[in-house]
C-alpha cells in the first residue's frame, strides 16, 4: 500500500475539516437549502404553539405550499417534535409534542 503524506497543518485538524477543505467546503446552494428548511420548520413550530392545526391551516398561516408543509410535518413527527391528533374535516390535526 502507498502511504499518504499528511501535511503538518493537517495533523491539528479534525478529519471532517480536512475533507471539507479538500472538497472546497459546503456549497452555497446547500447552505441556502438548509437555511430554507430551518425557516419553514420554525414557521410551523410557531404556528403550532397556538394549538393543533391541520395541514391546510398551517399552509395558509405560514404561506408555504401544503405539500411542503406535510413533508416537514412528517419530518418533525419522525423526530418526535410533532404528534398526530384527531381528524378534522378529513385532515389530521398536528400539535407540538409536550416536553
N, C-alpha and C positions, 0 to 999 in steps of 0.2 A: 504494500500500500504506500501511496505517496503521502508524505506528511505535509500539512498545510502550515505555512509560516504565519504566525499571528503577530500583528504589529503591536508595539509596546503600548500605544494609546488604547488599543482594543482590549487589552488584558484587564483594564479597570472598568470596562463597560459590561453591562448585562448582555446576554446573548440576544435578547429581543431588540435592544438598542443597536447592536451591530447589524442585525438583519435589516432593520428599518433604514439604517444609513446606507447599506449596500443596495437596497431596493429603491432608494430615493424618497423615503418617508411615506406618509399617508397622502393619497391624492386629494385634491381639493373637492372633487366630486363626492368622494366617500365622506369627507368631513361635512359637507352640506347635507348629504343624505341622512347621516346620523343626527345632525342638528335638527332637521325637519322631523324626524321620528320622535325625538325628545320633546319638541314643541307640541306635536299632536297629542302625545300621551299626557303631557302636562295639562293641556286644554280639557282632555277627557276626565282626568282626575279632578280638576276644578269643577267641572260640570256635575260630577257625581257627588261632590261634597254636600250639595243641597238636597240630595236624596236620590232614590233609584230612578233610572231613566231607561227608555228604550233606545235602540239604535237610531231611528228617525229623529227622536227628540234630541239626542246628542249631536247628530249631524246638523240639525237646524241651529242649535245653540252654538256650536263650535265653528260652523261654516266649512266643515270638512265633509267630503263625499261619503255617503253612507257605507259604501263597500270598504272604504279605508277605515272608517270608524269601527266596523265589525272586525276587520283584520286586527286592529290594535287592541280591541276589547278581548279578542281571543288570546292575544299575546299576554295581556295583563292578567287574564284569567289563568293562563297556563303557569304564570309565575306567582300566583297566589295573591295578587293585589285586588282583583275584582271577583265577585261571585255572581252567579246567575240566580235570579229570583223567580217570582211568579210570572205568569204570562198576562199581557195586557194588550188587547186588540190585535192578537196574532203575533205579538213580539214579546220576547223575554225582557224583563226588567233587569238591569245590571246595577250593582251597587259596590261601593268600596268595601273591602273586607275589613272587619273590625280587628284592631290590633290588640 
